[in-house]
């Protein structure tokens, strides 16, 4: 069984498996992730539910989307904002409100512009569910952007991204060229620029409806529409680097008097050498064999949940979970470690330390393992320790604190 197959139910592994299907996730992680591109032929229509044209039309028409979240690009350049948006004075608030110029937007799209919508995972529940699952699996920030085109003009020139990307072809076709790296693991604000590739593409091909293309961070690529409506999603996984670890160590060094002290510029060479030695000694002591694991643990504990609110439940004082087939969904975006001792259970999650009576352990464990449980199932898990009324009161407390969401017949939120 692969490493993915051994992961528990609430690990997000199913999100990766569903996206890569029919390619094996274990094989992907062993041979492709971070080191090579991958093109997977998929069943036509398998991504169609994530963003049908009608849903995109509704989002663009009804949401007050502003630049740069909503933008148009053609031949590697952003179109003037005034060609598709106007900003109206907001009255007493002394702000401006973006208003869509429908005719201007349509004209630009007919003339070859690509429509770009950033963070579409915040605007579509199916895309959000995919992003949440992948974020839980990779334990890194995941953002999904949308690109739609109609003619043959490319939206962006040949470029590389500073994060790994999965391209999901939702509808239509698009021609892609992938070149690989010219500088290993380039950065946006790098000390040396990654040079444009002068060699032929490593791969050229057409993404069909239902196909997937994975491109590692730093690999040059370009995409061109084929004179037909085409829409794809780019799922970006933002992995941490050694520089992030170094910044974390630097932040922790603020607790050290040695690091807070002024550097001895006017001291003797011997005194400066001694001070340098003390700095190095403290840094190496902090940078021990467990540094990366401690860094990951802190990142997981600080990760913020995605916004989710359902009224009237969270605004009702002392409200128990709604009646009927209610599902309780865990909102914590990362796994957490439950520590039970001395009659209490504690854990770090969502930027704070949580502390409850140990009787809450069965409920918390069930949520952490499955991430979605019925109220009845959680009451059953706590049977013999606490009664149903207490479990329901506890769940209401978790909902008010933004730790869980009540989903009533699959229609609810938090």
N, C-alpha and C positions, 0 to 999 in steps of 0.2 A: 504494500500500500504506500502511496506517495505521502510526502510531508503534508500536502494539502488534504489528502483523504483522512489523515489521522486527526485533523483539527476538530474541535468540538463544534456543536451546532451553531453557537453564536459567534463564530470566529470570522465570518465574512467570506469563508472559502467558497461558498455557493455562488457568491457574486462574481468571483474570478472565474469559476468553472463555467457559469452560464455565459459569460462574455467571450471566453475562449473556445467554447464548443464548436466543433468536435475535437479540437486540439486538447491534449492532456495537460492540465495545470502543472502537475509534477514535472513533466518534461520541459515545460516552459520555464519554470523556476530553475531547473538544473542546467539548461543549456542556452537560454535566450535572454532572460531578465538582466538588463543592464549591459549586455555584451553584443547583441545582434538584433537585427530587425526580424519581424515575422509577419507573413501574410497568411491569413486563414480564410478559406472559402466557407461561407456560411449559408444557411437556408434563407432564401429571399423572404423578407418581411419580418425577420426575427427581432429587429430593432424598431419596427414601425410604430409600436405602441408608445415608445418613449417620446416621440415628438411628431405627431401627424401634422400635416399642413394646417388643418383647421385650428389646432391648438396653438401653433406658432402665430397664426394670423390673429388669434384672440390676444395673445400676450403682447404682440407688437402694437395692436390697436388700443388695448385697454390699460396697459401699464404705463406709468409715467417714466419711461426709460430715457436716460440722458447719456450723452457722450462721456466717457469712452465705453460704457457698458454696452450701449447700442451704437454701432458704427458701420459705415460702408467703406469698402476698400476696393480699389481696382488697379491692377498692374503695379502692386507693391506700394501704393500710396493711399492714404485716407482721403476720402472725399470731403469737401467743405461741409461743416456741420449745418450751415444755413441752407444747404440744398435739401435737407430732409427733416430738420428740426427748427422750431422757433421757440423762443423763451418769452413767456408771458409774465408780467408783473404779478406777484402773489398777494397784493393788497396789504393788509395791516402787518403781515409778517415781514414785509420788505424783502421778499425773496423772489426768485424767478421759477416758473414752472415750465418744464419741457413739454412742448406739444408737437405731435407728429404731423409733418406735412405729407399726407398720404399720397398725393399726386406726385410730389417730388421724389419720394421714396420709390414709388413704382417706376417712374421714368429712369431713375438711376439704375435700378435693377435690370430694366429692359436694355439699357445701354452697356451692361456687362459688369456692374458692380456686384461684389459679394457682400451679403448681409452677415454681420458678425454680432453675436449676442453672448457676452461673457457671463459666467456663473449661472448658466441656465439650470443647474441643479437646484437652485433656490426658487425656481419658477415652475418646475414640473415634478410631480411626486414620483413617477417611475424613474426619472433620472436621479432624483435625490436618493431613492432607495438603493440604486446601483452605487452611487457615490459613497453612501454611508457604509455599505458592505465592503467596498474596496478600501475605504479609510480604516475600517476595523481590521481588515486583513493586513494591509501594509503598514498600518499605524503611522501614517503620514497624511498630510493635508492633501485632499483630492478636490479638484475643481473641474467642472465640465463646461466647455464652451461650444457654441453652435456656429456652423458656417453653412450658408445656403447660397447657391449660385444658379444662374440661368443661361448664360452665354458661354463664351470661350476665353474670356479674360481671367487671368489668375488674380486671386485676391492679394496674395503676398508673394514677394520675390523668394528666391532660394534663400533659406535661412535654417537656423538650428534653434532648439528650445533648451532652456536651462532646467528641464524636468523631463521625465519619461512620459510618453504619450501613447494612448490607445485610440486609434481612429475607428469609429463605428459608423459604417455607411448605412444610414437610415433609409434613404430612398434615392433613386437615380444612380448615376455612375460618376466617377471622377478618376482622372489619370494622375498617377503619382510617380515621382522619381526620388529614389533614396540613394544618398552618396556616402554616408559614413562620416567619421570624424576627421578633421584636419588638425585639431588640437585636443589632446585627451582631457576630457572633463572640463570644458571651458566654462567661464563664469561671465555673468552679465557685465560686471565691473572688474574685468580681468586686467592683469598687468601686461598681457600680450594678446593681441587680437587673433582670433581664429581665422585663418585665410580661407577664402572661397575655394572650393574644390576645383581642380583643373582636369581631373580624370572623368571618365564616363561613369554614369550611375552604376551602383552595385546592383540595383534592381529597378526596373520600370514595369508598371502594370496598371491595370484598371480595376479599381474597387467597384464591385457590383453590389447591388442591394443585399444586405445581410453579411457582407464581408467585414473583416477586421484587419487592421494593420498596426503593428506595434513598432515604435521607433524609440530607441534609447536616447537618453539625454545627450545633447551635443552632436547628434547626427544631422547633417544637412539634408534638406528635403524640400520639395516644391510640389504643388498640386494644381491641376488645371481642369475646369469644368469642360463638359463635352456638348455644349449647346442644347442642354435639356435641364429641366428642374432637378437639382441635386442638393441633398442635405446630409451633412455628417456631423457627428459629435466628436469632439476631442477631449478625452479623459486624461487630465494631467495629474501625475503622482509626483509630489514635490519631496524628494528624498533629502535627508540631511547629509551634510558633508563634514569633513574634518574641521573646516573653518567654523561650522556651527558648534562643534564640540569645543573648539578653542575659545569661542565667545562665551560659552557656558562656563568654562573654567575661569575665564576673566571676570565674569559677573560674580562668581563665588569667591574670587580673591578679594573682593571688597571687605570681607570679614577679617582679612589679615591686616594687622598693624604694619607689617613689613611692606606690603604692597601699597598701603595707603600713604606711606611716608614719602616725602620728597626724595627724588634721586639726588645723590650727593655730587652735583656737578663741580663744586668748588673745593671738594675734599681732595686728599692726596690719592695717588694712584692705588695705594694699598687699601685705603678705606673704601674706594669705589669697587675694587675687586672683591672685598669682603661683603659689601652690600649686594653685589651681583650674585655672589655665591649663596647668600641667604635667600634671595629671590628664587634662584634656580632650585634650591633645596625644597622650598615650600611648594613650588609649582610641581616638581616631580612627585612630591608626597601626595598632592591632590590628584595628579595624573597617574594613578596606580592601575593595577590590572582590572579593577572594577569600574573604571571611569565611564566607559561607553555604556555599560549596563545601567549605571546610576543616571547617566544623561537620559537614556531612553525612559527609565522609570519616571523621571521628573517630567519629561515631555508628555507622557501618557497621563500623568496625574493633573497636568495643567491644561490639557486639551479642552477647548470649549465646545459645548453641544451646538447643534444646528437649531435655529429658532423654530419653535413649534408651540402654538397657542391654540386652545380650543375653548370657546366660551359656550355656556356660562360656567363650566365646571371649575376652572382654576380661579375664577373671581367670586366663587360662592364660599363664604366662611364655613369651615368645619364640614365641608361636603364630602360625603362618602362617594366611592366610585359609582358611576351611573348603573342603573339596573340593566337587565338583558344581557346579551352576549358581549360583554365588555372585555377587551384585551388590554393588558397593561404592557406598555412598551418602554424599555429602558432607553433613556436619552443620552447616557454617558457614551461619548464617542470612542472610548478606549477600554480595554479590559482593566480590571482593578483587582487587587489582592486583598481578600478578607482576612482580618486578623482578630481572632476571638480569644479573650483572656480576661479573667477577673470579672466575669459576668457581663462584659460588654463586647461588642464587635465594632471594629474600626477599619477604615480604609481611606485612601486618598483618591479623589476623582473630581474632575471639573474645577480644579483650582482650589479645593478646600479639603479639610479633614472632616470626615463624617464619623459620627459616633452614635451608636444605638445600643439598646439592651440586647443581650445575646440571644434572646428569644426571637429576634428579627432575622437571625442567621439563615434559617431555611428559606425565607422569602427572598432575601438578598442573593443567596446562592442560586436559587432557581432563575432569578432575573439575570444574573451575571452569566449563567450558562446558556440560556435560551434567548434572552433579550426580548422575547414576547411571550407572555403567559396570560391565560385567562384568570380572572379574579377567583373563580372556583378552583382552578388548579393551584393557585398560590395559597388559598385557604386550606386545601388538602395537604400541601407541602408543610404547612405549619401545624397540622393536626397533632394534638397531644402536647403542644407547647402553649399555644394561644388560641382563643376562640375566633370565630369568623368576624365578629364585630370589631375586635381589636385589629385583625389583619386589615379590614377595610379602612379603619381609622388611620392605620399606619400608611397604607397606600395613598390616602388623601393627603397626608403630610408630605409624602415624597412628591406627589404631583404639585402641591403648592410651592415646593422648593425647586421645582423644575428638574427633578431627577427622573421622573417617569411621565408617561403620557397615557391618557385613557383613550382608547380607540373603540368607539361604539359601532358595532357591525361594520368595521372596516372604513368608517367615514370620519373618525375623530382625529384629534390632535393631542394637546397636552392638557 
